[in-house]
Amino acid sequence: MSLRVDQAVRRGPAVRFMVDGHAVEAFEGESVAAALFAAGTRALRQSPRDGTPRGLFCMMGSCQECLVWVGARKLPSCQLAVVAALEIETLSYREGHLG
Amino acid sequence: MAEISPHPIPIPVDVLVIGAGPAGARAALRARACGLDVLLVDENPDAGGQVWRPLPPGFARVLGSTPSTEARDGDALRAELRRAGVACLFGHKLWNVGTSLRADLIGPEGSMSWQPRALIVATGTTERVVPFPGWTLPGVIGLAAATILLKSQNMLPGRRTLVAGTGPLLMAVATGILKAGGEVAAVLDLASQGDWLRTLPSLAARPDLLWQGLQWQARLRAAGVPILYRHGIRSVEVAGPGFNICTQRVDAGGQPISGDAAPMFEADAVTVGHGLVPGTDVTRLLRARHRYAAGLGGWVADADADGRTSVAGLYVAGDGAGIAGAAAAGAHGELAALACAHDLGRLGAASHARERDRLQASWRKSARFGHAMAGLMALRDGAVAGIAPDTVVCRCEDVTRAEIDAAARDGARDMNQLKAWTRCGMGPCQGRSCGDVAGALLAIHAGSREAVGCFTGRAPLRPVSLAEVAGDYTYADIPIPKAAPL
């Protein structure tokens, strides 16, 4: 069962975007946070002190739990729209690569 | 995602409106109608705020489907903004406001600043969640977040979701999940049925909402969803691909009743919210005078009925000025815009008084219902007192209740001391997620919310990189005065 509900809307075109080098299927216009959530990727990063997993929480750009890297910018993925060929990296992935 | 308004941005800007929800959008429309040069700014891709949040870009309603009242209201507002030629800057974040009311924004094209003569802050609210063990787990989300997933993204929060907290969003989200074809494990409401019944008189003016509430209840009952009043979440634990949720019975103040056997549930998602807290980032940053009003959601900028704060040229409107609901927010926004027009010399005293009286009457009527809901959603002291010691309160910095208590015992007497000693509220959310509950915890030791105050507002209001702020500016651009001759 998909979490997407298509009773009343027509989504944007089906596209793929890249997360940590892996392709994720989504629909253009969906927020990256929601698309990852629907794809079953709920943990997006680790908390800095206890290292516990975190994911989308407020969906409105306030809590900063769903931050991801888009190039040189760290953005809340709930405020980032999916477009074809978008490439993002999770904070944990980039830290791993830097460390 | 960002959209520069098709209507040219006026230079100079008379009034800058921050937040394009019901309050900010109506403020901008009214200011424009008064002949003011107005600019409406929002970090989202279009107007509507949270209550009238549009579908994501590229989504379209299926022909023949009936849009909700909220969807229709939101579309009407967005169309009105375009028709009226209000200059809008969407997809831009406000990260700083200078003492001259200069607003510093970051958009996809970089940083920019606007120097308006007046600033109307209509930044709405953030959701409060009273912490419990497991609330930081991915898959545990706010009620407002679930609302956005359902209404805007057209997604379920889970296949089987537990819905908990307090206030009108509970039933709205639970029913929304059922309508979308999801399963609701249970609804846990901190309030009692008596608490709900006491709001009935305020619903007299809004029979439509009363009817909607009754329909929601009937739908949940028909689906066999357990509705547990005076219950909350004790803990959420990972169990296989989903969660085990332990519940607890609570008293009228929200305090857990110990030793009581309460049911357990299984679900793959949890959505929880304990009311809304007015967004005071900007007014705290500008050092406006604030007051604590539990019934309005917490700390609010001290303002007159027209939204004038203690800082000249700074106005507040809508739920960010104190929870009164979306219907009241529009009138409140217009009142602030009228006050602006009057104070900037564009509206005579007689016209101002006439329009103001009409709008204030409309505001009072709408706010009655909003205030009753705000009362239902107000922070319950017992729920705060019942937070287990090892529970994380500040999500950004992983600060637990025990650490906050320890700081208080060691002498931390106000919120800024608590922040300096424990890092509570120092993370990227700037204390928006934890500030209200942390304040209530510290107040247990210090005596009152007034005594502990709130976190001093600091820039950046949203995380920004130095590169974004600096833009093309380089060392060579720094003016170096000629050294004085020796």
Interface residues (C-beta under 8 A of the other chain):
Chain A: M1 L3 R4 V5 D6 Q7 A8 V9 R10 R11 G12 P13 F27 E28 G29 E30 S31 A34 F37 A38 R42 A43 L44 S47 P48 R49 D50 T52 P53 R54 G55 L56 F57 C58 M59 M60 G61 S62 C63 Q64 E65 L67 A72 R73 K74 C78 Q79 L80 A81
Chain B: M1 E43 N44 P45 Q50 L55 P56 P57 G58 F59 A60 R61 V62 S65 P67 K93 T126 E127 T136 L137 P138 G139 V140 I141 G142 A144 A145 I148 L149 L150 Q153 N154 M155 L156 P157 G158 R159 A180 G181 V392 R395 C396 E397 D398 G427 P428 C429 R432 S433 R462 P463 S465 A467 E468
